[in-house]
Amino acid sequence: MKEQFNTALGNLVDKLIGWFNAIIESIPNLVLAILVMVTAYFAAKYVSRLVNKLVDKRVEQKSIKSAISRVSAVIVVALGLFMALESSKFRKSLNVFISWCRCCWFGYWFSITRYIS
């Protein structure tokens, strides 16, 4: 019984040490991903203002201008998230993110087509 306990405790310690090493090894990737996301956030703000100025000349409805500039900002942030996940080697997270974007797009598309028809 004591040997089984010592074996289980040894396996637990080995697993925890492996997790700790994996976390330490992924810190540079995590920092890079955070930097990419911060850059994407500021780029999205800039792109949103730029798109708002460009749309301001052609569209008169304020709600449409706002929607277009927000969608452009969301696209820039999504691209930043995509690049952050790709650069940090979080492949599974990237696949989940892409699947989530597809679901959101289909939901958005079906809700728009319901109002159009």
N, C-alpha and C positions, 0 to 999 in steps of 0.2 A: 504494500500500500504506500509506503514511504517512497519507494522508487518511482512509482507511478506519479506521485505528487511532484517529486523533484524533476521528472521528465516533463510533466505538463508545465511546471513553472519555468523550466529551461526553454521550452518551446515558446511560451508566452514572452519571455524576455527577448528571445531571438526575433520574434515577430515585431515587438515594440522597437527594438533597435533598427530593424529593417525599415519600419515606417518612419522613424526619426531620420534615418539617412536619406530616405526618399524625399522627405520634406526639405531637408537641408540642400539636397541637390536641385530641387525645383525652385528654390528662392530666386536665382537669377532670371529664370523664365517668368516667374510671377512678377518680378519687378519690371521686366520688359513689357509684359502684358498690361500692367498698370500704366506705364508710360504711354503706351500706344492708345489706351482708352482715354487718358487725360488729353492727349493730342487730338483724338477724334472728337472729344467733347468741345474743345475750343474751335476746332475746324467746323464743327456743326453749327456753332453759334455764328461764325463768320459767314458760312454758306447760307444760313438762314437769312441773315441781314442782306446779303448780296442778292439772293433770289427775291426777297421782299422788295428791294429797290427795282429789280428788273420787271417784276410782275406789276408793280405799282403803276408803271407807265401804260400797261395794256388792260388791266382788269380794274373795274371800278368797285366791285363788291369787296368790302373789308373782310368778310368771313372767308371768301375764296382765297384772297391774298394770304390770310393767316394759315389756312389749311395747306396751301401749296408750300409756303415757307416751312411749316412744321414737318410736312412729309419729306422735304429735302433734308431737314436736320435729322430726322429719324433714319433716312437712308445713309447719311454720313456716319451716324453713330453705329448703325448695323454693320457697315463696312469696317469701321474701326474695331468692333467686337470680333468680326470675322478674322481680321488681320491679327488681333491680339491672341485669339485662340489658336490660330495657325502658327504664329511665331513662338508661342509658348508650349507647343507640342501637346495640347490638350485635345487630342483627336476625338475622343468620345464626346466631349463637351461641344466640339464643333459640329459633330453630326446631330446632336440633340438640338443645337441652335438652328441649324439649317431645317430640320424637321419642324421646329416650332414656327419658323418664318413661313414655311409652306402652309402650315395650318392657318396661320393668321391671314395670309394672302387669300387662301380659298374662302375663309370666312368673310373677309372683306369683300371679295368679288361676288359671292352669293348675296350678301346684303345689298350691294349696289345694284345687281341685276334685278333684285326684287322690286326696288324702287323705280328702276328705269322702265320695266315692262308694265 
